[in-house]
Amino acid sequence: MRTVSVRVPAKINLALGVGGVREDGFHPLATVYQAVDLYDEVRATANDTGEVTVETTSDVPGAETEASLVPRGRDNLAVRAALALREQTGVEAGVDLVIRKAIPVAGGMAGGSADAAATLVACNDVWGLGWSRHELEPVAAGLGSDVPFLLHGGNAIGGGRGELVSPVLARGSYHWVVAVSGIGLSTASVYAEFDRLNADRELATPEVPDALLAALRSGDAVALGAALSNDLTEAALSLRPDLAQTLEVGVEAGALGALVSGSGPTCVFLAADEQQSLDIAIALAGTGRCADVVQSIGPVPGVRVV
């Protein structure tokens, strides 16, 4: 049976605007995605039993804990991706998936969505479907808000609940420091806290900040750092007050900008260059508050066969 391995990057939200909950239970979003070079790898092997199986490993600090946090069976987003693609195409073959985690689990960097995007590309290959990324997008959108973006990577604007993706005109590459927390935050709990905190507020329709788009067009890291924003920050810090101290350490170490990544608890810091990135990473590691500290660069392409 054919086997293929694919790599998929993490994402960060350079801006994340969140509106009030819709009738369908989702929140309208206005976000700018950037894919960064922190990768999960998915190996897919076709089988003739019709079964979809998944095994998860990790080679990062706390590997056993990270791997154990990934759902199994139909609760696993990669498994759901394989099943959804099979339903769309009528394929009868199964697939055995092995996921090697490096993207934090429940960390706000779309680790589960990344694995789903990777699985769509891998199954498309091992099942010989020949679908384009464009053809995979509707299946991806049905799986989660971040999945369509990770098929392509780079920089993009996300609308709707995040699944409506369009490219962004951007220049340059950016140095990031990623501070990984030892304890995850569920996306659902952060949005529930967001709703609680905003129960008596009239929330405007979210929009992407013009200043952030201008910074990307010009490749101005200083302006980008000043324009970073995340409407879920208050909710994430309400659930995890300790993250405020992590953000403070990175800013004091010279970060151009700092924010909670997505729904958290991972915090990301924009650096002017590689040396400043190293300085920030050392400062964060020295606090003992982070399970891991990783230097990263973005933007990078989305899912790629390796």
N, C-alpha and C positions, 0 to 999 in steps of 0.2 A: 504494500500500500504506500501511496505517496506521502511524504512528510515535507513540511515547509516551516521555516522559522521566520517570524517577523518581529521588528522592534517598533515600539510606539512611545512617543514622548509624553511627559507630563504637560499640564497647562497651568498658567497662572492667569488671573483676571486683572488686567491693568486698571480697569475700571469695572465696577459692578453696581449698576443702579437697579433697585428692586422696588416694584410697585406693590399695591395692596393685592391680597389673594383674589384670584378670579373665581368665577362660578365652578370651573372645573377643578379647583383645588390648587392650581399652579399659580405662581407669581409672574407677572410680566417683568421681563428683564431687558436691560440695555447694557451690554458688556463689550469689552474689547479683550479678546483672547490673545495670548502669546504662548506658543509651544517652546519648551525649554529642554535642554539635552540631559534630562534625567529619564531613563528608559526602563520600561518593562519589556520582557521578551515573551512571546507566546509561540510555542511549538505545537503544530497541529499535524496529526497523523490520521488519515482516513481509515475507517474500518468498515467491514461489511456486515456488522452485527446490528447496525442502526442505532447503537447507543451513543450518547454524548457524555463523555466523562471528563473530569477536570482534576488536576493535581497542582498544588501550589507550593513553590519553594521560594526562598529568599536568601541572598548572600550579603545583606546589609545588617548593621548592628540590630540586635533584637530580632534576628531572623525567625526564630521559632514563634515568637509572639506575632510578628507581622503576618506570617503565613497562616497562623491559626485564626486570625481575624477575618480572613477572606471567606465569604460564604461558600457552601458546597451545594452540589445539585442544582436544581432549578432556581435557587436563590442567588446563584452566581451569575453576574451579568454577562460573562463570557459564554456560559452555557445557554443563557437566554438568547444571546446573539446568534449562536449556531442554530438553535431551534427555530428562531424567527426567519433566518435565511433559508433554512430547509423548507419551512412552510411556504415561503414565497416562491420557491423554485420547484418544489415537488421532488427534490433529491431524496433517495431512500437510504443512502450511505450514512454512517455515523462518523464521529470524529473523537479522537482522544486528544485532549488539550493539556499541555504542561505550561504553567505560567510561572515565570521567574520574576519576582517582585523587586523593584528598586524604588518605585514611586510609593510614597507613604500611603498606608491604608487609612481610610477615614481621615485624610489629611487636607482636604480642600484642593487637591491638585488633579482630580479626575482620574484616580488610579483605576477604579472599576470601569469607568467609561472608556479609558484608554485600552483596557483589556478587551472590552466589547468591540471597539473599532478594529483592534488587531485581529480578533477572531473572525470578523466579517471578511477581512482581506485574506486571512489564512485559509478559511473554508472556501472562499471563492476560488482560491488556487488549487487546493487539494481535491476539491470536487469538480474541477475543470469547468467552472461556470462561464468564465470569460467576461464577467460583468465589469464595467468601468466604475470608478469611484463615484461618479455622478449617479449611476444606477443603484449603488449601495446606499446612497444618502437617505432615501425614504425609510429603509429598514433601520438605519442608524438613528434617525429621528424618533422612531417609535420606541427605542430602547432607553434614551435619556438625552438631556439637554446638551451635554458636552460631546456626545459621540460623533455627530457629523463633523464638528470642527477637527477632531483628532484624525479623521481620515485624510485631511489635507495639511494641517499644521500651519506654520508661519504666523502671520498676524491676521485677525479677522474680527469683524463686528458680529455680535450675536444678538438677535432679537427674538420676539415671541417669548418662549420660556428659555431661550438660549439656543434653540435648535435651528433657527433661521440664520444662516451664516453667509456673510459676504466679505470678500477680501478687503484689506485695508492698504492704502498706499503708504509705504513705510521705507525708511532708510536705516542702514546701520545695524549693528548687533549690540547686545546689552549684557552686562555682567550682573549676575544675580547671586545672592547668598540665600540659601534655603535652610531655615531652622526647623528641624523636625521635632515635634513633640512626642513624648513617650506614650501619651494617652490620646486616642482619637476623639473626634467629635462627629456625631451623625449629622448629615445634612438636614434630615427631618427635624431634629431637635433644635438646630439653629434657626431654621425657618419658623418653627413654632414659637421660639423665643422672640424672633423678629415681630411676629404677629402680636404677641402679648405686649411688647414694648410700644407698638404702634397702634394699639387698639383704639385710642382716642385721638389719633392724628389723621388728618386728611393727606394721603400720600399722592404726590404728583406723578404723572406718567413719566417713567424713567427715560432719561436721554443720555447718550454718550457725551462726555465733556468735549467741547470744541478744542480746549487747550491741550488735551491729551492727543487728539488726532493731529493737531498742528505740530506737536512735539515729535510724533512718529514720522510725519512727512519730512521734517527737517533733520531728523536723526539727532535731536538735542537731548542728551541724557539728563542734563540738569532740569530742563523744562519738563521732561517726562516724570522725573522723580517728584516734582512739585505737583503734578497733576494726578498722581495715583489716588484712587478712591475705591471704597467698598462700603456699600450700605449695610452689609451684614456685620460690620465690625462691632457695633454696639451690642448686638445679640451674642456674638462669639465671646466678647470680653465679659458679658454678663454671666455666661456659663463658665468661662475660664478666665477669671481676673488676673491670673498669673501671666497671661500672654502680654499684658500691658508692659510688664517689666522686660520681657524679651524684646519687644519693639523698642523700648527705651534704650536698651543696651546697643542695638544696632544703629540707632540714630546717633547716639553719643560717639560711636566708633567711626562716624563720618558718612553713613549711608545718605545717598541723594534722596531717597524716599523709602518708606517702609509701610507694609500693610499686611493684614491677615489675608491669606490666600483663599479665595472663595469662601466657603463656610468654615474654614479653619480646621484644626488649630495650627497648621503650618504657617509660619511667618516668612515673608520674603523681603529682601532688602536689595535695592538697586545701588550698584557701585559705579564709580567713574571709570575704573579700569581694573585690570587683573590684580595689581598690587593692593588697591583699596579693598577689593573683594577678599583678598587673603587677610587683610587686617581686620575686617569685619568678622570673618569666619573665626579667627583666633579669639577675638573678644567674646563672641557668642559661645564658643566651645569652653572658654575659661569660666563661664558662669556655672557650668554643671547643670543648667536647666534644660538642655536640649538632648534628646536621644541621639541625634546626629546633626551635623552641620555640613552642607554640601555646597560647593561652588558650581555655578551653572551658567550657561550662555543661551540666549535666545535672540531671534527666533530660529527654529529648526523645522525641517519638513515633518509631515505627519507619518503615518504608518509606512514602513518600508520593509520589503522582503530582504532577508540577509542570507 
